Each structure stands twice: as C-alpha cells, then as structure tokens.
Amino acid sequence: LYYGEEEPTSMQQVSLYYGEEVSDMLWEATTQLRGHLAVTLSYGFEERMFGFGEMRGQGEPCDLDPVMYPYVFPSPICDGKTMSQYLNYAQSEMGKLPGVALPRTSDAGRPSAMRQGNLRADGVL
C-alpha cells in the first residue's frame, strides 16, 4: 500500500487516516467470525488497535506479504465483502499478493453462521 506514488504507507498512517475503512472491515470480520471460531472481540477493540498503531507503527510499512497471507487472512476473515474488495484491488491494481488465490468479490459476504433477527416467541421486537 502506498501513500502517494513513492512512499510506502506506514501502520501509523493507516491508523491515523484510514480509521473508518479499517473499522468497517474489522466489524465485518467479526460478523464473519461469529459462530465459526471461539473468538471474542470486546467493545472498543478497534480504538485499542488504532492506539497501538499510532504509538508504534511509524516505521512499520503496511504491506501485504504473500507468504503470510493464509495466516493473516484466513477464510472467514477475508470472506467479507469489504475485505475481499480491498484484497482484490491490491492484487489487480497495486500488484500485491502475486499468485495468491483470493475470494472473488461477488462470492464475498457469506451470511453469518449466527441467527439474526427477532428470536422472541411473542414476536415483540
């Protein structure tokens, strides 16, 4: 990922300037994880992640490593619509993740394994 043409984007810049997009992707990932793994992300986790990025991410480039891809983006996390769109954009437009099979954006966004909606027997919301 690059901020401009020449300069690689740091983790600090991502946490300072792309917070809304990252937060949306993280919340989308949590819905994909629900019912899949025993993972609990408590309220406010994204603020803690942004704080860590702001403090320690200045010299750390934000890059996608094809070797680490299956460990950083396992199936339930990269199956979300927004995450899939960003990964496919990074591969097709930025030349990142060469040779990595990504989920197609049209297939992204599988429904959560958790039931959603009105679960009350009396029908009251």
C-alpha positions as CSV (number, residue, x, y, z in Angstrom):
1,L,0.0,0.0,0.0
2,Y,1.4,3.4,-0.9
3,Y,0.5,6.9,0.3
4,G,1.2,8.8,-2.9
5,E,3.4,7.3,-5.5
6,E,6.9,6.6,-3.9
7,E,6.4,6.5,-0.2
8,P,5.1,3.3,1.4
9,T,2.2,3.8,3.9
10,S,3.1,3.1,7.5
11,M,0.9,1.4,10.1
12,Q,0.8,4.8,11.9
13,Q,-0.7,6.5,8.8
14,V,-3.3,3.7,8.4
15,S,-4.4,4.2,12.0
16,L,-4.5,8.0,11.7
17,Y,-6.0,8.5,8.2
18,Y,-7.9,5.3,7.3
19,G,-9.7,4.6,10.6
20,E,-13.2,4.5,9.2
21,E,-12.4,2.0,6.5
22,V,-10.3,-0.2,8.8
23,S,-13.1,-0.1,11.5
24,D,-15.7,-1.2,8.9
25,M,-13.5,-4.1,7.8
26,L,-12.9,-5.2,11.4
27,W,-16.6,-5.1,12.3
28,E,-17.3,-7.0,9.1
29,A,-14.7,-9.6,10.0
30,T,-16.3,-10.0,13.5
31,T,-19.6,-10.9,11.9
32,Q,-17.8,-13.5,9.7
33,L,-16.1,-15.0,12.8
34,R,-19.4,-15.3,14.7
35,G,-20.3,-19.0,15.1
36,H,-17.1,-20.0,13.3
37,L,-14.4,-19.7,15.9
38,A,-14.3,-19.2,19.6
39,V,-13.2,-15.6,19.3
40,T,-14.4,-12.7,21.3
41,L,-13.6,-9.1,20.4
42,S,-14.7,-6.8,23.2
43,Y,-16.3,-3.4,22.6
44,G,-13.6,-0.8,21.8
45,F,-11.1,-3.2,20.3
46,E,-10.6,-1.0,17.2
47,E,-9.6,2.0,19.3
48,R,-7.0,-0.1,21.1
49,M,-5.7,-1.3,17.8
50,F,-5.5,2.3,16.4
51,G,-3.8,3.5,19.6
52,F,-1.2,0.8,19.2
53,G,-0.7,1.7,15.5
54,E,-0.3,5.4,16.3
55,M,2.3,4.7,19.0
56,R,4.4,2.0,17.4
57,G,3.6,2.0,13.7
58,Q,5.6,4.9,12.5
59,G,8.5,3.0,10.9
60,E,6.5,-0.2,10.1
61,P,5.4,-0.4,6.5
62,C,1.8,-1.5,5.8
63,D,2.3,-4.2,3.2
64,L,0.7,-7.5,2.1
65,D,3.1,-10.5,2.3
66,P,2.1,-13.4,0.1
67,V,3.9,-15.9,2.4
68,M,1.9,-14.6,5.5
69,Y,-1.4,-14.2,3.6
70,P,-3.0,-17.5,4.7
71,Y,-2.1,-16.8,8.3
72,V,-3.2,-13.2,8.5
73,F,-6.3,-13.6,6.3
74,P,-7.9,-17.0,6.9
75,S,-11.1,-17.9,5.2
76,P,-13.7,-16.4,7.5
77,I,-11.9,-13.1,7.8
78,C,-11.2,-12.5,4.0
79,D,-14.7,-13.6,3.1
80,G,-16.3,-10.3,4.0
81,K,-17.3,-8.0,1.1
82,T,-15.2,-5.0,2.0
83,M,-12.1,-7.1,2.9
84,S,-12.4,-9.0,-0.3
85,Q,-12.7,-5.8,-2.4
86,Y,-9.6,-4.3,-0.8
87,L,-7.6,-7.5,-1.3
88,N,-8.7,-7.9,-4.9
89,Y,-7.9,-4.2,-5.6
90,A,-4.4,-4.6,-4.0
91,Q,-3.8,-7.6,-6.2
92,S,-5.2,-6.4,-9.5
93,E,-4.3,-2.7,-9.3
94,M,-1.3,-2.5,-7.0
95,G,0.5,-5.8,-7.9
96,K,0.4,-7.1,-4.4
97,L,-0.1,-10.8,-3.4
98,P,1.0,-12.2,-6.8
99,G,-0.1,-15.8,-7.3
100,V,-2.4,-15.8,-4.3
101,A,-5.9,-17.1,-4.9
102,L,-8.3,-14.5,-3.4
103,P,-12.0,-14.9,-2.9
104,R,-14.0,-13.3,-5.7
105,T,-15.8,-10.1,-4.7
106,S,-19.1,-11.5,-5.9
107,D,-18.8,-14.5,-3.7
108,A,-17.8,-12.4,-0.7
109,G,-20.2,-11.7,2.2
110,R,-21.4,-15.1,3.2
111,P,-24.1,-14.8,5.7
112,S,-23.1,-15.1,9.4
113,A,-23.5,-18.6,10.9
114,M,-25.3,-16.9,13.8
115,R,-29.1,-16.5,13.6
116,Q,-30.2,-12.9,13.2
117,G,-33.5,-11.2,13.6
118,N,-36.4,-11.5,16.0
119,L,-35.8,-14.5,18.3
120,R,-38.7,-13.8,20.7
121,A,-41.6,-16.2,20.6
122,D,-44.2,-13.5,21.1
123,G,-43.0,-11.5,18.0
124,V,-42.2,-8.3,20.0
125,L,-39.1,-6.5,19.0
